[in-house]
Amino acid sequence: MFYNTAWPAWVALACLFGRGRRRENILAIFGPLSFLLLMACWAMALLVSFAMVQWGFGSHVNVVQGPGGFWTDLYLSGTTLFTLGIGDVTPMGATARVITVVEAGVGFGFLALVIGYLPVLYQGFSRREVNISLLDARAGSPPTAGELLVRQARDMAGLEGLLRDWERWAAELMESHLSYPMLLFFRSQHEHQSWLGALTAILDASAICIVGVQGGPGRQAQLTFAMARHAVVDISQAAHAKPRSPDPDRLPPEDFRSLVSHLAQNNVKLKDAAMAESTLSSLRALYEPYVATMALRLRLTLPPWRAPEGLLAAIYVVPLDVRDNHAVGRRPHHRPAELPSRLADDLAGDVGDIPRNDFFAVDALDEEADIPGRRALIVEDLAAHGAEVARLGLDRPENAQAPALGHRWLLLRSDHTRAKHHGDQHCG
């Protein structure tokens, strides 16, 4: 009842800040703040309840100064529940003393409950977020099934191990979020990352593998799909969220054909392309209504099936030594370089551990280059920083398989090009 009332009110407050990072920051506060508010509500309920019990039995209390009454009973209840033991108001009679002793015991138990809750919640949250962060370098940001399969195209054994790890992650997610439902409202600290988005991407990838990827881990995909669907169905039912079909459709026919073509170009081929669309559609119907209703409930954005087009096409990677040194204004840094805001707006998500804002700090970026008509970043040792470069949505160039230590690559992006972002959830 607390969350059914508090969450819609908080969403309405967050919507006053418009869309974007500011609204997301407001929504992210709700998780930890709601825990404190819930504990305060429980404490107030206990305090008032024991005061009413004392008052109902006739307010048999001894007051040093002033008259008795309900407010005196309330004061006695507060000093007893929080174990203050001031002594200016004391119970008289067997009944009043029994009530006071019981309340003191409840007060100790309540404090122990609050202290014990905090590490359990933090442990559940941190264990959930570790795999989500690891998925970022393997499936992009936001994570997509198409990008996951493409990056694992030459390592199907690795994909099988990854799906096995996410089968266990889904089981732990279900158990922790059913036992502690408030974890649903704890949002990831990185933009374009969420437990629901990661779970949806894994379900999407598992569904494609079940449809039939040549050399793919079909059996493990079935197990992961079953566990992940079990998790999202049980969590949505516990949250009293009625399933609803995604609107708009996450994978219309033209997008499906584009996805199949994109996978085929990257050596990920479906066994039976003719039946793949209908089979995939039936699998999607088993989980998409549940992830869609949870996304609407929690104001989260579901990931697309493949990385948005336009990002890779707009970025050029060339060796630094082929550029005119006078055209590149180098500005060395003794700390991670700051990403220009105009380029930051073109990127699809967080980079490293720094949330997207006016500037970024990125471990892999060592210098900022100023080229007329372009925004550019210089990356030190592209091979050593493959994961960080992947966070930018970049692929290593074919001629950069084994660059020498300290070799620098220039990443360019035209100023007028914009990345296509997945639609934001509407307020209301």
ZAMARGU-4260 file (C-alpha; in steps of 0.2 Angstrom, whole numbers, plus 5000, padded with zeros to 4 digits):
<rodrens>
0) 5000/5000/5000 | 5014/5012/5004 | 5023/5010/4987 | 5006/5010/4978 | 5003/5027/4985
5) 5021/5035/4986 | 5027/5029/4969 | 5014/5037/4958 | 5016/5053/4968 | 5035/5053/4966
10) 5033/5050/4947 | 5021/5065/4946 | 5034/5075/4955 | 5048/5069/4943 | 5038/5073/4928
15) 5038/5092/4933 | 5057/5091/4928 | 5054/5086/4910 | 5063/5072/4902 | 5081/5067/4902
20) 5094/5065/4916 | 5086/5077/4928 | 5070/5067/4929 | 5080/5051/4930 | 5090/5058/4945
25) 5074/5062/4954 | 5067/5044/4950 | 5083/5036/4956 | 5082/5045/4973 | 5065/5036/4977
30) 5072/5019/4980 | 5084/5023/4995 | 5072/5037/5001 | 5057/5026/5001 | 5066/5014/5013
35) 5069/5028/5025 | 5051/5034/5024 | 5044/5016/5026 | 5054/5014/5042 | 5048/5030/5048
40) 5030/5025/5044 | 5032/5009/5053 | 5040/5018/5068 | 5026/5030/5069 | 5013/5017/5067
45) 5020/5007/5082 | 5022/5023/5092 | 5004/5028/5090 | 4997/5010/5092 | 5005/5007/5109
50) 4999/5025/5114 | 4981/5020/5110 | 4983/5004/5119 | 4988/5013/5135 | 4975/5026/5132
55) 4962/5012/5129 | 4966/5004/5146 | 4963/5020/5155 | 4980/5029/5154 | 4987/5022/5171
60) 5003/5032/5171 | 5012/5043/5184 | 5016/5060/5178 | 5029/5071/5187 | 5022/5087/5181
65) 5006/5091/5172 | 4990/5082/5168 | 4989/5065/5159 | 4979/5060/5144 | 4982/5054/5126
70) 4997/5065/5123 | 5006/5059/5139 | 5003/5041/5133 | 5010/5046/5116 | 5026/5053/5124
75) 5027/5037/5135 | 5026/5027/5120 | 5040/5036/5111 | 5052/5036/5125 | 5049/5017/5128
80) 5049/5012/5109 | 5066/5021/5106 | 5072/5015/5123 | 5076/5033/5130 | 5071/5029/5148
85) 5069/5047/5154 | 5058/5042/5169 | 5047/5058/5170 | 5032/5047/5165 | 5030/5030/5172
90) 5017/5016/5171 | 5006/5012/5185 | 4997/4995/5187 | 5001/4978/5180 | 4993/4981/5163
95) 5002/4997/5160 | 5018/4990/5165 | 5016/4974/5154 | 5012/4985/5139 | 5027/4996/5142
100) 5038/4980/5143 | 5031/4973/5127 | 5034/4990/5118 | 5052/4991/5124 | 5055/4973/5117
105) 5047/4978/5100 | 5057/4994/5100 | 5073/4983/5101 | 5067/4972/5088 | 5063/4986/5076
110) 5080/4994/5078 | 5088/4977/5074 | 5077/4975/5059 | 5082/4992/5052 | 5100/4989/5055
115) 5099/4971/5047 | 5089/4977/5032 | 5102/4989/5026 | 5116/4977/5022 | 5104/4964/5015
120) 5097/4977/5003 | 5114/4984/4998 | 5120/4966/4995 | 5105/4962/4984 | 5107/4978/4974
125) 5126/4977/4971 | 5125/4958/4966 | 5111/4963/4954 | 5121/4978/4946 | 5138/4968/4944
130) 5131/4958/4929 | 5122/4972/4922 | 5138/4982/4921 | 5147/4967/4914 | 5134/4966/4900
135) 5138/4983/4895 | 5154/4979/4886 | 5146/4963/4878 | 5129/4969/4872 | 5131/4988/4871
140) 5122/5002/4880 | 5108/5000/4881 | 5110/4981/4879 | 5103/4973/4864 | 5101/4955/4858
145) 5107/4959/4841 | 5123/4967/4848 | 5126/4953/4860 | 5125/4940/4847 | 5136/4950/4835
150) 5150/4952/4847 | 5149/4934/4852 | 5147/4928/4834 | 5165/4920/4835 | 5164/4913/4852
155) 5148/4903/4854 | 5155/4893/4869 | 5157/4910/4877 | 5139/4914/4873 | 5134/4898/4881
160) 5143/4902/4897 | 5136/4920/4897 | 5118/4913/4896 | 5122/4901/4910 | 5128/4915/4921
165) 5112/4925/4917 | 5101/4910/4921 | 5108/4910/4939 | 5107/4929/4939 | 5088/4928/4934
170) 5085/4916/4948 | 5094/4927/4961 | 5085/4942/4955 | 5068/4933/4957 | 5072/4927/4975
175) 5079/4944/4980 | 5065/4955/4973 | 5051/4944/4979 | 5058/4944/4996 | 5063/4963/4996
180) 5051/4971/4984 | 5058/4988/4987 | 5073/4983/4977 | 5062/4986/4961 | 5063/5004/4964
185) 5082/5005/4966 | 5088/5011/4949 | 5105/5007/4941 | 5118/5021/4943 | 5122/5022/4924
190) 5111/5029/4911 | 5103/5017/4898 | 5106/5003/4911 | 5092/4994/4921 | 5089/4977/4928
195) 5073/4976/4917 | 5082/4981/4902 | 5096/4969/4904 | 5084/4955/4908 | 5074/4959/4892
200) 5090/4959/4882 | 5094/4942/4888 | 5077/4936/4885 | 5078/4943/4867 | 5094/4934/4864
205) 5089/4918/4871 | 5073/4918/4860 | 5084/4921/4845 | 5095/4906/4850 | 5080/4895/4853
210) 5073/4900/4835 | 5089/4892/4829 | 5106/4900/4827 | 5119/4890/4818 | 5131/4883/4830
215) 5122/4892/4844 | 5119/4886/4862 | 5101/4881/4859 | 5099/4870/4875 | 5106/4883/4887
220) 5096/4897/4878 | 5080/4887/4883 | 5085/4885/4901 | 5090/4904/4902 | 5074/4909/4894
225) 5063/4898/4905 | 5072/4905/4921 | 5072/4923/4915 | 5053/4922/4910 | 5049/4914/4927
230) 5057/4929/4935 | 5049/4943/4926 | 5032/4934/4927 | 5033/4932/4946 | 5040/4949/4949
235) 5026/4957/4939 | 5013/4947/4948 | 5020/4952/4965 | 5019/4970/4959 | 5001/4968/4954
240) 5006/4974/4936 | 4994/4967/4923 | 5002/4961/4907 | 5000/4972/4892 | 5007/4971/4874
245) 5021/4983/4870 | 5015/4999/4862 | 5023/5002/4849 | 5028/4984/4844 | 5046/4982/4849
250) 5050/4971/4833 | 5039/4975/4818 | 5041/4965/4802 | 5053/4977/4794 | 5064/4978/4809
255) 5064/4959/4810 | 5071/4958/4792 | 5083/4971/4796 | 5089/4962/4812 | 5091/4945/4802
260) 5101/4954/4789 | 5112/4963/4802 | 5115/4946/4810 | 5119/4937/4794 | 5131/4951/4789
265) 5141/4947/4805 | 5141/4928/4803 | 5126/4925/4814 | 5114/4915/4803 | 5097/4908/4808
270) 5094/4889/4804 | 5076/4891/4797 | 5074/4909/4791 | 5057/4906/4784 | 5049/4900/4800
275) 5060/4911/4811 | 5048/4926/4812 | 5033/4916/4817 | 5042/4906/4830 | 5050/4921/4837
280) 5034/4930/4838 | 5026/4916/4849 | 5041/4917/4860 | 5040/4935/4862 | 5022/4934/4867
285) 5027/4924/4882 | 5037/4938/4891 | 5035/4955/4882 | 5018/4959/4890 | 5026/4957/4907
290) 5042/4967/4903 | 5031/4980/4895 | 5020/4983/4910 | 5035/4983/4922 | 5043/4996/4911
295) 5028/5007/4912 | 5026/5004/4930 | 5044/5008/4934 | 5046/5022/4921 | 5060/5012/4913
300) 5064/5011/4894 | 5065/4994/4886 | 5080/4991/4875 | 5078/4989/4856 | 5082/4972/4847
305) 5098/4980/4839 | 5109/4995/4842 | 5102/5010/4834 | 5108/5013/4816 | 5117/5029/4812
310) 5130/5029/4827 | 5143/5018/4819 | 5141/5025/4802 | 5144/5043/4808 | 5161/5038/4817
315) 5177/5037/4808 | 5193/5028/4815 | 5209/5032/4807 | 5227/5031/4813 | 5233/5047/4821
320) 5249/5047/4811 | 5240/5050/4795 | 5233/5066/4801 | 5241/5083/4799 | 5248/5087/4816
325) 5244/5105/4814 | 5226/5101/4811 | 5225/5092/4828 | 5226/5103/4843 | 5232/5091/4856
330) 5229/5095/4874 | 5237/5083/4886 | 5229/5078/4902 | 5236/5071/4918 | 5219/5064/4922
335) 5205/5056/4911 | 5200/5068/4897 | 5183/5077/4897 | 5171/5073/4883 | 5164/5088/4875
340) 5145/5090/4878 | 5141/5091/4859 | 5148/5074/4857 | 5141/5067/4873 | 5124/5071/4866
345) 5128/5060/4851 | 5133/5045/4861 | 5121/5031/4866 | 5124/5030/4885 | 5136/5031/4900
350) 5154/5029/4897 | 5164/5021/4911 | 5157/5025/4928 | 5153/5043/4925 | 5135/5047/4921
355) 5131/5057/4906 | 5130/5076/4909 | 5139/5091/4902 | 5155/5082/4902 | 5162/5064/4904
360) 5177/5057/4911 | 5183/5042/4902 | 5198/5031/4907 | 5202/5026/4889 | 5202/5044/4882
365) 5219/5053/4884 | 5217/5068/4874 | 5204/5079/4866 | 5207/5085/4848 | 5199/5100/4840
370) 5197/5098/4821 | 5187/5111/4811 | 5169/5104/4808 | 5173/5088/4818 | 5173/5082/4836
375) 5187/5070/4839 | 5194/5060/4853 | 5211/5052/4854 | 5212/5034/4861 | 5228/5027/4868
380) 5232/5009/4863 | 5215/5004/4856 | 5218/4985/4859 | 5221/4988/4877 | 5205/4998/4879
385) 5193/4988/4868 | 5180/4987/4882 | 5180/5006/4885 | 5179/5009/4866 | 5165/4997/4865
390) 5156/5008/4877 | 5156/5022/4864 | 5148/5011/4852 | 5164/5009/4842 | 5171/4994/4834
395) 5190/4991/4832 | 5195/4995/4814 | 5201/4979/4804 | 5218/4986/4802 | 5220/4989/4821
400) 5221/4971/4826 | 5237/4972/4836 | 5243/4990/4837 | 5260/4994/4845 | 5260/4999/4863
405) 5256/5018/4865 | 5249/5019/4847 | 5235/5032/4846 | 5219/5031/4836 | 5208/5046/4831
410) 5189/5044/4834 | 5180/5057/4823 | 5161/5061/4823 | 5153/5074/4812 | 5144/5088/4822
415) 5128/5087/4812 | 5126/5069/4814 | 5114/5063/4828 | 5112/5046/4836 | 5095/5038/4836
420) 5090/5035/4854 | 5076/5023/4859 | 5061/5032/4864 | 5059/5038/4882 | 5044/5034/4893
425) 5030/5047/4894 | 5025/5054/4910 | 5008/5051/4917
</rodrens>
